[in-house]
Amino acid sequence: MDTETLDSRQLNQSHIYDEGNPLAEKRTKWAVILTAFAMVLEIAGGWIFNSMALLADGWHMSSHALALGLSLLAYRAARHFARDTRFSFGTWKIEVLGGYTSAVFLVMIAGLMFFESIERLITPSPIQYDQAIAIATFGLMINLLCAWLLNDSGHHHHHNGQSNDHEHEHGHEHHHDINLRAAYIHVITDAATSVLAIVALFGGRFWNAVWLDPLMGIAGAILVSLWAFGLLRDSGRVLLDAEMDTPLAEKIRHTISTGTNNAIITDLHLWRIGKTHYSCIIALNTPENITAEQIKVLLERHRELAHITIEVNRM
């Protein structure tokens, strides 16, 4: 048996694969401040002017402020513990855990919005529309500003400040910052519920459609639930190391089968340890006089593989 542990990049002796996202951390901090300010205004306005849609949006925003704070904490924790040797594969999953927890918050928000809207649908009460519309519009502006701050496009294709051209050439999938995506979804759901609240308030103000206010609250709850499910699925998949159905797993099998004559993969484990970094363990049987180092050379085309363990058993 020839067994070797190989690091395919030499840069990961300290097992640091992602040290956080400084730009995202800074922007998330500003989003927390803006969201908290708008939250206080909307809750107070909804309470004073008796708008369920506005109050629901305010409470919705309050939990988002908490979730955004959690995202910020996750960034700082990942950066603080980046060189802590207790973390075998780095601290990136702290950020993923932050994203997963934010998704749980979204589910709770959706439930609260739904039941409060049902209650208001059954027992409607008068609303001071003009004031509520003004505050909801202001809340929407804050949401859009936060969404612009937290938009992940243009940032997730970079690692350590450089574009990974090799991955573009080989068509490898790119992975968004899950923690930032969670924060972004929170402010986008806020923006969506603000729009629904404004529509409901205009409907009640000009067409006396009082039922629109709680109905839009229900629609908002359904929308939030759908987004929460997607975030739970993606972050949960990373946390549970459910990566064996990714294109990379099949590419590894293909590379080894075409690069050797009779090597048979008997065991393959693949899991993510960074936004674009994977670790893998490969065991194979072969009658050839092939070494683990030669297998490593074959796999160098897959730049996502940052940490590789290869076991070669000769038949």
C-alpha positions in Angstrom: 0.0 0.0 0.0 1.2 3.5 -0.9 -0.5 6.1 1.2 0.3 9.8 1.1 -1.3 13.0 2.3 -0.9 15.7 -0.3 -1.7 19.4 -0.2 -2.4 20.5 -3.8 -1.6 24.1 -3.3 1.2 24.4 -0.7 -0.5 27.6 0.6 -2.7 25.8 3.1 -0.1 24.5 5.7 -2.0 26.6 8.3 -5.4 25.3 7.0 -6.6 28.8 6.2 -8.9 28.6 3.2 -11.1 31.7 3.6 -10.2 34.3 6.2 -13.6 36.1 5.9 -14.8 38.9 3.6 -13.6 42.3 4.9 -15.7 44.3 2.4 -18.8 42.3 3.1 -18.2 42.7 6.8 -17.9 46.5 6.5 -21.1 46.7 4.4 -23.0 44.4 6.7 -22.1 46.7 9.6 -23.7 49.7 7.8 -26.7 47.6 6.9 -27.2 46.8 10.6 -27.1 50.4 11.5 -29.6 51.5 8.7 -31.9 48.6 9.3 -32.1 49.2 13.1 -32.9 52.9 12.5 -35.7 52.0 10.0 -37.0 49.3 12.3 -37.6 51.7 15.2 -39.4 54.1 12.9 -41.6 51.5 11.3 -42.6 49.8 14.5 -43.4 53.1 16.1 -45.3 54.3 13.1 -47.3 51.1 12.7 -48.3 51.2 16.4 -49.3 54.8 16.3 -51.1 54.8 13.0 -52.6 51.3 13.4 -51.2 49.7 10.2 -50.8 45.9 10.4 -48.8 45.9 7.2 -46.5 48.6 8.5 -46.2 47.0 12.0 -45.5 43.6 10.4 -42.9 45.2 8.3 -41.3 46.8 11.3 -41.2 43.6 13.4 -40.0 41.8 10.3 -37.2 44.4 10.1 -36.4 44.0 13.8 -35.6 40.4 13.4 -33.6 41.2 10.2 -31.6 43.7 12.3 -30.8 40.9 14.7 -30.0 38.5 11.8 -27.8 41.0 10.1 -26.0 41.5 13.5 -25.5 37.7 13.6 -24.0 37.8 10.1 -21.6 40.5 11.2 -20.7 38.5 14.3 -20.1 35.4 12.1 -17.6 37.4 9.9 -15.7 38.7 12.9 -15.6 35.3 14.6 -14.3 33.6 11.4 -11.6 36.3 11.1 -10.7 36.1 14.8 -10.3 32.4 14.9 -8.8 32.0 11.4 -5.4 30.8 12.8 -6.9 28.8 15.7 -5.5 25.2 15.3 -8.6 23.7 16.8 -10.4 24.3 13.4 -9.0 21.5 11.2 -10.2 23.1 8.0 -10.4 26.7 8.9 -13.3 28.9 10.1 -15.3 29.5 6.9 -18.2 27.3 8.2 -18.8 29.8 11.0 -20.0 32.1 8.2 -22.2 29.3 6.8 -23.6 28.6 10.3 -24.5 32.3 10.5 -26.3 32.0 7.2 -28.2 29.0 8.4 -29.3 30.7 11.6 -30.5 33.7 9.6 -32.6 31.3 7.6 -34.2 30.0 10.8 -35.0 33.6 11.8 -36.7 34.1 8.4 -38.9 31.1 9.1 -39.9 32.5 12.5 -40.6 35.9 10.9 -42.8 34.3 8.3 -44.8 32.6 10.9 -45.3 35.7 13.0 -46.3 37.7 9.9 -48.8 35.1 8.9 -50.6 34.7 12.2 -50.8 38.4 12.9 -52.1 39.1 9.4 -54.8 36.4 9.8 -55.8 38.0 13.1 -56.1 41.4 11.5 -58.1 39.9 8.6 -60.6 38.5 11.0 -60.8 41.7 13.2 -59.9 44.7 11.1 -59.4 48.1 12.6 -59.0 51.7 11.2 -55.6 52.8 9.8 -54.1 56.3 9.4 -53.1 55.8 5.8 -51.2 59.0 4.9 -48.7 58.7 7.8 -48.3 55.0 7.4 -47.6 55.3 3.6 -44.9 57.9 4.3 -43.1 55.7 6.8 -43.4 52.6 4.7 -41.9 54.5 1.7 -39.0 55.6 3.9 -38.5 52.0 5.1 -38.4 50.8 1.4 -35.7 53.3 0.6 -33.6 52.1 3.5 -34.1 48.5 2.4 -33.0 49.3 -1.2 -29.9 51.1 0.1 -29.0 48.0 2.3 -29.7 45.7 -0.7 -27.2 47.7 -2.8 -24.6 47.5 0.0 -25.0 43.7 0.4 -25.3 42.8 -3.3 -22.8 39.9 -3.8 -22.4 40.2 -7.6 -19.0 41.3 -8.6 -17.4 40.1 -5.4 -17.9 36.3 -5.3 -15.6 35.7 -8.4 -12.6 36.9 -6.5 -10.4 35.2 -4.0 -7.8 37.2 -2.1 -8.4 40.1 -4.4 -7.8 38.3 -7.6 -10.0 36.8 -10.3 -9.7 33.1 -10.6 -9.2 32.9 -14.4 -8.3 29.3 -14.3 -11.8 28.4 -12.9 -13.4 30.5 -15.7 -11.5 28.6 -18.3 -12.6 25.2 -17.0 -16.2 26.2 -16.3 -16.1 25.5 -12.6 -19.0 26.6 -10.6 -18.7 29.6 -8.4 -20.1 29.9 -4.9 -21.6 33.0 -3.3 -20.7 34.1 0.2 -23.6 32.3 2.0 -23.4 34.6 5.0 -23.6 37.6 2.8 -26.4 36.0 0.8 -28.4 35.5 4.0 -28.0 39.1 4.9 -29.0 40.1 1.4 -32.1 38.0 1.5 -33.1 39.5 4.8 -33.0 43.1 3.3 -34.6 41.9 0.1 -37.5 40.4 2.0 -37.8 43.6 3.9 -38.0 45.5 0.6 -40.6 43.1 -0.7 -42.8 43.4 2.4 -42.4 47.2 2.3 -43.7 47.2 -1.3 -46.6 45.0 -0.3 -47.3 47.3 2.7 -47.4 50.4 0.4 -49.7 48.6 -2.1 -52.0 47.6 0.7 -52.0 51.1 2.2 -52.7 52.8 -1.1 -55.5 50.3 -1.7 -57.1 51.1 1.6 -56.6 54.8 1.2 -58.1 55.3 -2.2 -60.4 52.3 -2.7 -61.4 51.5 0.8 -59.9 48.0 0.5 -59.2 47.5 4.2 -58.7 43.7 3.6 -55.6 44.4 1.4 -53.5 45.3 4.5 -53.6 41.9 6.2 -53.8 40.1 2.8 -50.4 41.6 1.8 -49.1 40.5 5.2 -50.0 36.9 4.3 -48.5 37.2 0.8 -45.3 38.6 2.4 -45.2 35.6 4.8 -45.4 33.2 2.0 -42.6 35.0 0.1 -40.3 35.0 3.1 -40.9 31.3 3.6 -39.9 30.5 0.1 -36.6 32.4 0.4 -35.9 30.9 3.8 -36.3 27.4 2.4 -33.7 28.1 -0.3 -31.2 29.5 2.2 -31.8 26.6 4.6 -31.3 24.1 1.8 -28.0 25.6 0.6 -26.4 26.4 3.9 -27.6 23.1 5.4 -26.0 21.2 2.5 -22.6 22.8 3.3 -22.9 22.2 7.0 -23.8 18.5 6.5 -21.0 18.0 3.8 -23.6 16.9 1.3 -21.3 17.7 -1.7 -21.0 14.3 -3.4 -23.6 15.3 -6.1 -21.6 18.4 -7.2 -20.1 18.4 -10.7 -16.6 18.3 -9.2 -17.1 14.8 -7.8 -17.9 13.4 -11.3 -15.0 15.4 -12.8 -12.6 13.8 -10.3 -13.8 10.3 -11.2 -13.4 11.2 -14.9 -9.9 12.6 -14.5 -8.7 9.5 -12.7 -10.4 7.0 -15.1 -9.0 8.7 -18.2 -5.6 9.5 -16.7 -4.8 5.9 -15.6 -5.2 2.5 -17.3 -6.9 0.3 -14.7 -7.2 2.4 -11.5 -10.5 1.8 -9.7 -11.8 4.4 -7.2 -12.9 2.4 -4.2 -13.6 5.4 -1.9 -14.2 9.1 -2.6 -15.1 11.8 -0.1 -15.6 15.4 -1.0 -16.6 18.3 1.1 -16.3 22.1 1.0 -13.9 24.0 3.3 -14.2 27.4 1.7 -16.4 29.4 -0.8 -14.4 27.8 -3.7 -12.2 25.3 -1.9 -12.8 21.6 -1.4 -11.1 18.8 0.5 -11.2 15.3 -0.7 -10.1 11.8 0.3 -9.5 9.2 -2.5 -8.7 5.5 -2.2 -8.1 3.5 -5.3 -7.0 0.0 -6.4 -4.6 -0.4 -9.3 -2.3 -3.1 -10.8 -0.1 -0.3 -12.2 3.0 1.0 -10.5 1.4 4.4 -10.0 2.1 6.6 -7.0 -0.1 9.0 -5.0 2.1 11.9 -6.4 1.1 10.9 -9.9 -2.6 11.0 -9.0 -2.0 14.4 -7.5 -0.5 15.7 -10.7 -3.6 14.4 -12.6 -5.9 16.3 -10.2 -4.0 19.6 -10.4 -6.4 20.8 -13.2 -9.1 21.0 -10.5 -8.0 24.1 -8.7 -10.9 23.9 -6.2 -9.1 21.0 -4.6 -7.1 22.7 -1.8 -6.5 19.6 0.4 -6.1 16.1 -1.0 -5.5 12.7 0.7 -4.7 9.9 -1.7 -4.4 6.2 -0.8 -3.1 3.8 -3.5 -3.6 0.1 -3.1 -1.8 -2.2 -5.6 -3.7 -5.3 -6.5 
